[in-house]
Amino acid sequence: MTHRISTSYFPARASALLLLTALASQAFGGPADRFAGVEVTAEPVSGSVHMLTGSGGNIGVSVGADGTLIIDDQYAPLAERIQTALHGLGGGRPKLILNTHVHGDHTGGNAHFGTAGTIIAHDNVRIRLLDQDLERSALPLVTYEERVTVHFNDETLQLIHLPAGHTDGDSVVWFTSANVVHMGDHLFVGRFPYVDTGSGGTVSGYMANLESVLHMVPNDIHVIPGHGPLTDKSAIHESLEMIRATRTVVANALAEGLDTDAIIARGLGDQWADFGSGFINEERWIRILLTDFQ
């Protein structure tokens, strides 16, 4: 999501504030050097499939006779480091770039990689990226409504739309031969997930999508999460059970007549304490859960 700061009111004060913010960023290590120490590393998954980690969403990779394919591309400043990691796997510039959803930690490298490759994503990903005034190379050239099949490196990849979950444009990518599924941000391993209600996401939809994936994929599948280590199907089960349990806690509190502040003060219980150590802490997760009852 793009945030624009208007200086049409009190321009001098706004300009001073922006200057102070910029100076503070330089003094304390702000956006300019945020990625300075990030190392992009590769981990084998199955067959031709690897996972790259760096900063932002995990990247799925396939390298083979047809060339290089990537799923998501993290932040723009990491594009060259991502390309170096691909070279280390014997790959070149990606021919195909698959976006699991719109968020910048998964699509930030689009403008770089899209100059030489074709970006594929759900219809709503292109619609939302068009709102961000990006370079043409950052936009998906191939979009779909429900699903699309890609044949690449002797793999059959199913890109399957998951409606109104994390956002309104999410997909999972299933390598049916290598037995790997990239979950995008429908899986944060051991953490509360981010449900972007402003981009069409819902908690109920997120839960329904996890149930759908659990019924769809085999039990021995390799799972690349949006965030967290390489895992298996049990992590999807754990995430779904956590959401169900914490949603019930909030529902019961609402039935008792508690307001938002009281629910946050009570919390979700010690069982889920570790889940709040990531991007979404307990308070923020409670507020997300509450949107499901509005």
ZIWOKA-V232272 format. One line per field, one symbol per residue. phi: phi as a letter, one per 30 degrees, with the letter a starting at -180 (. if undefined). burial: # if it has 9 or more other C-alpha atoms within 8 Angstrom, else .. A space follows every 10 residues. Layout:
phi=???
burial=???
This chain:
phi=.ccccccdch eddddddddd dddddddcic edcececdcc bcbdcahdcb bcbabjddcc bbbaddkcbb cibhcedced ddddddedci cbdddbbccd addddcbdde eddddbbccb adedddeddd dchcdeddcd cbbbccabcb cahhcccccc dcdhcdbcbd bcccddddib bcdhddacdi bddccdddci dbdddedddd ddddddcddc ddccddbjde bbddddeddd dddedddded ddddddjdce ddddddicjd eceddcccec dddddddded ddcc
burial=.......... ...##..... ...###..## ....#....# .#..##.### ########## ####..#### ######.##. ###.###... ########## ##.####### ####..#### ###.##.### ...#..#### ..##..#..# ..#.###### ########## ######.### ########## #######..# ###.###### #..#...... ########.# ###.###### .###.##.## ..##...#.. ..##...#.. .##.###..# ##..###### ##..
